[in-house]
């Protein structure tokens, strides 16, 4: 499997309520256990990686991680 390309949380399309919820958690500094559920190809991995990148970023840009 190839290495995934990081998509910023704010750039994820098609899942506005999930992105909004993850963005709110990230801006809050919260990181509760999360279970992302959905069919293959719906963006679970993309959202998880974007959320994790945002949480470890020391100088975030809104809901997105550092450049």
C-alpha positions in Angstrom: 0.0 0.0 0.0 1.3 3.4 -0.9 1.8 6.1 1.8 -1.3 8.3 2.1 -1.1 12.0 1.2 -2.2 14.3 4.1 -5.4 16.2 3.3 -6.1 19.1 5.7 -9.2 18.6 7.8 -10.8 21.6 6.3 -10.4 20.3 2.8 -12.3 17.0 3.3 -15.4 17.1 1.2 -18.6 15.1 1.4 -18.7 14.7 5.2 -19.5 18.2 6.5 -20.9 17.1 9.9 -18.0 14.7 10.6 -15.5 17.4 9.6 -17.2 20.0 11.8 -17.2 17.6 14.8 -13.6 16.7 14.3 -12.6 20.3 13.8 -14.4 21.3 17.0 -12.6 18.6 19.0 -9.3 19.5 17.5 -9.7 23.3 18.3 -10.8 22.3 21.8 -7.7 20.2 22.3 -9.9 17.2 23.0 -8.9 13.8 21.9 -11.4 11.3 23.2 -11.4 7.8 21.8 -13.1 7.9 18.4 -14.6 5.2 16.2 -14.9 6.2 12.6 -17.5 4.0 10.8 -18.6 3.8 7.2 -18.2 2.0 3.9 -14.8 1.6 2.3 -13.7 4.7 0.5 -15.8 7.2 2.5 -12.8 9.0 4.0 -12.3 7.4 7.4 -8.5 7.1 7.1 -8.2 10.6 5.5 -10.2 12.1 8.4 -8.3 10.2 11.1 -4.9 11.3 9.7 -6.0 14.9 9.3 -7.4 14.9 12.9 -4.2 13.4 14.3 -2.0 15.8 12.4 -4.0 18.7 13.8 -3.7 17.4 17.3 0.1 17.2 17.2 0.6 20.5 15.4 2.1 23.2 17.6 1.0 26.1 15.5 -2.3 25.1 13.8 -4.1 27.2 11.2 -7.8 27.0 12.3 -8.9 23.4 12.1 -6.0 22.5 9.8 -2.6 21.2 10.9 0.7 23.0 10.4 1.9 23.2 6.8 
